[in-house]
């Protein structure tokens, strides 16, 4: 027989993973403000190996609208530029022979609304994951009652599962609200 604590701990781990995944997904959505995290998915051919951009260059944001990429070796500037262009992140690189600059264009109101809608969809997916973790925990608890777990322990654990659900849904709402504010701020 599995203990109620263990079932709740597994559910909480699933809920934490959903919040972390949402945080990561929202970080890759461009909000008009320069962030080096939008470059995380870019891979550069570096001596025959596809390497993350952060492993072959220094990435900085000197101001709110600019990302500066300082390659560790000058000869890979062309490869980095090609990788950025092919990545479809919507930014045009400009290089001066030593560094590459990415200028973040201001977002239109329509584009801001699209991005906010995309963030809302990501938040809703995370909430579904949390509800699924709660449902799985409750189903496991009900099976444990058949295996000899006292019903009052099962009911208390169900209430705890609901409290965990509410806590993580609130976290998702906070993460989403913060990102939406960032997107809608001109």
C-alpha positions as CSV (number, residue, x, y, z in Angstrom):
1,X,0.0,0.0,0.0
2,X,1.3,3.4,-1.0
3,X,1.1,6.2,1.6
4,X,-1.0,9.3,1.0
5,X,2.1,11.5,1.5
6,X,3.9,9.8,-1.3
7,X,1.0,10.2,-3.7
8,X,0.7,13.9,-2.8
9,X,4.4,14.4,-3.2
10,X,4.3,12.9,-6.7
11,X,1.4,15.1,-7.6
12,X,3.2,18.2,-6.3
13,X,6.3,17.3,-8.4
14,X,4.1,17.1,-11.5
15,X,2.5,20.5,-10.7
16,X,5.9,22.1,-10.1
17,X,7.1,20.7,-13.5
18,X,4.1,22.3,-15.2
19,X,4.9,25.7,-13.6
20,X,8.6,25.5,-14.6
21,X,7.6,24.4,-18.2
22,X,5.3,27.4,-18.4
23,X,8.0,29.7,-17.2
24,X,10.4,28.4,-19.8
25,X,7.8,28.6,-22.6
26,X,6.9,32.2,-21.8
27,X,10.6,33.2,-21.7
28,X,10.9,32.2,-25.4
29,X,8.0,34.5,-26.4
30,X,9.4,37.8,-27.6
31,X,7.8,40.7,-25.7
32,X,9.4,43.6,-27.5
33,X,12.1,43.7,-24.8
34,X,15.5,42.3,-25.4
35,X,16.2,38.9,-23.7
36,X,19.0,36.5,-24.5
37,X,16.6,33.6,-23.7
38,X,14.9,34.0,-27.1
39,X,18.2,32.8,-28.6
40,X,18.3,29.5,-26.5
41,X,17.1,27.3,-29.4
42,X,19.6,28.6,-31.9
43,X,22.4,26.1,-32.9
44,X,25.6,27.1,-34.7
45,X,27.8,24.9,-36.7
46,X,31.1,25.0,-34.7
47,X,33.8,22.8,-36.1
48,X,31.3,20.3,-37.4
49,X,29.2,20.2,-34.2
50,X,25.9,21.9,-33.8
51,X,26.4,23.9,-30.6
52,X,24.1,26.2,-28.7
53,X,24.8,29.9,-29.5
54,X,25.6,30.6,-25.8
55,X,28.4,28.0,-26.1
56,X,30.2,29.9,-28.9
57,X,29.6,33.5,-28.0
58,X,28.9,36.0,-25.2
59,X,25.3,37.2,-25.3
60,X,24.5,40.5,-23.6
61,X,21.7,43.1,-23.6
62,X,23.2,46.6,-23.3
63,X,19.8,48.2,-23.4
64,X,16.1,47.2,-23.5
65,X,15.9,46.9,-27.3
66,X,19.4,45.4,-28.3
67,X,21.1,42.0,-28.0
68,X,24.8,42.0,-28.6
69,X,26.5,38.7,-29.6
70,X,30.3,38.6,-29.2
71,X,31.6,35.5,-30.9
72,X,34.6,33.9,-29.2
73,X,36.2,33.4,-32.6
74,X,35.8,36.0,-35.4
75,X,35.6,33.4,-38.2
76,X,32.2,32.1,-37.0
77,X,30.4,35.4,-37.3
78,X,28.9,34.3,-40.7
79,X,27.8,31.0,-39.2
80,X,26.1,32.7,-36.3
81,X,24.3,35.2,-38.7
82,X,23.1,32.3,-40.9
83,X,21.8,30.4,-37.8
84,X,19.9,33.5,-36.6
85,X,18.4,34.2,-40.0
86,X,17.4,30.5,-40.4
87,X,15.9,30.3,-36.9
88,X,12.8,32.4,-37.8
89,X,12.9,34.5,-34.6
90,X,12.0,37.6,-36.7
91,X,15.2,39.5,-36.1
92,X,17.7,40.7,-38.6
93,X,21.3,40.5,-37.5
94,X,23.8,43.3,-38.3
95,X,27.5,42.8,-37.9
96,X,30.5,45.1,-37.7
97,X,33.1,42.4,-38.2
98,X,33.5,41.8,-34.4
99,X,30.0,41.7,-32.9
100,X,26.5,41.0,-34.1
101,X,23.7,43.3,-33.0
102,X,20.0,42.3,-32.9
103,X,17.6,45.2,-32.6
104,X,14.2,44.4,-31.2
105,X,11.5,46.2,-33.3
106,X,8.6,47.7,-31.3
107,X,5.6,45.5,-31.4
108,X,2.3,46.6,-33.0
109,X,-0.9,46.5,-30.9
110,X,-2.2,43.6,-33.0
111,X,1.0,41.6,-32.5
112,X,0.9,42.3,-28.7
113,X,-2.6,40.9,-28.6
114,X,-1.5,37.8,-30.5
115,X,1.4,37.3,-28.1
116,X,-0.9,37.7,-25.1
117,X,-3.3,35.2,-26.6
118,X,-0.4,32.8,-27.1
119,X,0.7,33.2,-23.5
120,X,-2.8,32.6,-22.3
121,X,-2.9,29.3,-24.3
122,X,0.4,28.3,-22.7
123,X,-0.9,29.1,-19.2
124,X,-4.1,27.1,-19.9
125,X,-2.0,24.1,-21.0
126,X,-0.1,24.3,-17.7
127,X,-3.4,24.5,-15.8
128,X,-4.6,21.3,-17.6
129,X,-1.3,19.6,-16.5
130,X,-2.0,20.6,-12.9
131,X,-5.6,19.4,-13.0
132,X,-4.3,16.1,-14.5
133,X,-1.8,15.7,-11.7
134,X,-4.6,16.3,-9.1
135,X,-6.9,13.8,-10.9
136,X,-4.2,11.1,-11.0
137,X,-3.5,11.6,-7.3
138,X,-7.2,11.4,-6.4
139,X,-7.7,8.2,-8.5
140,X,-4.6,6.6,-6.9
141,X,-6.0,7.5,-3.4
142,X,-9.4,5.9,-4.2
143,X,-7.6,2.8,-5.4
144,X,-5.7,2.7,-2.1
145,X,-9.0,2.8,-0.2
146,X,-9.8,-0.6,-1.8
147,X,-6.3,-1.8,-0.7
148,X,-7.0,-0.9,2.9
149,X,-6.3,2.8,3.3
150,X,-8.8,4.3,5.8
151,X,-11.4,6.5,4.1
152,X,-10.8,9.5,6.4
153,X,-7.1,9.5,5.4
154,X,-8.1,9.4,1.8
155,X,-10.5,12.3,2.2
156,X,-7.9,14.4,4.0
157,X,-5.4,13.6,1.2
158,X,-8.0,14.6,-1.4
159,X,-8.4,17.9,0.4
160,X,-4.6,18.4,0.4
161,X,-4.4,17.6,-3.3
162,X,-7.0,20.3,-3.9
163,X,-5.0,22.8,-1.8
164,X,-1.9,21.9,-3.9
165,X,-3.9,22.4,-7.1
166,X,-5.1,25.8,-6.0
167,X,-1.6,26.9,-4.9
168,X,-0.1,26.0,-8.3
169,X,-2.9,27.4,-10.4
170,X,-2.4,30.7,-8.5
171,X,1.3,30.6,-9.4
172,X,0.5,30.0,-13.0
173,X,-1.9,33.0,-13.0
174,X,0.8,35.2,-11.5
175,X,3.4,34.1,-14.1
176,X,0.9,34.7,-16.9
177,X,-0.1,38.1,-15.5
178,X,3.5,39.2,-15.3
179,X,4.2,38.1,-18.9
180,X,1.0,39.7,-20.2
181,X,1.9,43.0,-18.5
182,X,5.4,42.8,-20.0
183,X,3.9,42.2,-23.5
184,X,1.2,44.9,-23.3
185,X,3.6,47.6,-21.9
186,X,4.5,49.9,-24.7
